[in-house]
Amino acid sequence: MKYALLSIFALSLVSLSCKKDSIPAPVTPVDKYMTFTVGSTWNFEKVSNPSSASPVTTNYSITSGSRDTTINAKQYHVFVNNNGGANEYFYNSGNDYYTYRTLPSGLGSEYVEILYLKDNAAANTQWVQTYPITYLGVPLNVILTNKIEERGLTKTVNGKDYTDVVRVSTNITVTGIPFPYTLTDEINYYYAPKYGVIKEETKINLTVTGFPASNFEEEKKLMSATLQ
């Protein structure tokens, strides 16, 4: 059970939830934070357990394809994975950016819609969404709170400087687990204009009574891109 939980925890997601009297002034973005032009290609490196003695490295590319598909009344654009992975789906509406992903097979391969970025949200803006799931007959709620931590960053990834970068953090809470547990996490996403995500950093530590402690750590970075 703990491994399936770690997999779902690694998802990023969002649905704006702020009190009216605490909404910061919106920001005018310099450019769109994702390119959808057909033929654009992103090359990524993903390293699982980078701090361990035997990290696992996976290299893959996604390419903006020539078709869209309708999901939840939205026209998602299809991006093709060259390494045997599933297609990826992205949608942009104004300042909001969505993706559509599947949960692990242990959770029934349920698809979920994720609002992962609001490109005009000011620093300290937060948004949350709850995923009600059932695992092994146990109803759970996985709650993620995203926050715009920083804006206007210059971030160097694989030797390339990206400007006007936005850093989004994610914090995880879970309700419904029928036994004591402790969960700590450190999750950050960096988004650059036109390129979208340029780096992801995920660390999750889960201790469940009666089970060995589990640590999940992964880093993903953009190695290069050809944008049309």
Secondary structure, 3 states (H helix, E strand, C coil): CHHHHHHHHCCCCCCECCCHHHCCCCCCCCCCCCCCCCCCEEEEEEEECCCCCCCEEEEEEEEEEEEEEEECCEEEEEEEECCCCCCEEEEEECCEEEEEEECCHHHCCCEEEEEEEECCCCCCCEEEEEEEEEECCEEEEEEEEEEEEEEEEEEEECCEEEEEEEEEEEEEEEECCCCCEEEEEEEEEEEECCCEEEEEEEEEEEEECCCCCEEEEEEEEEEEEECC
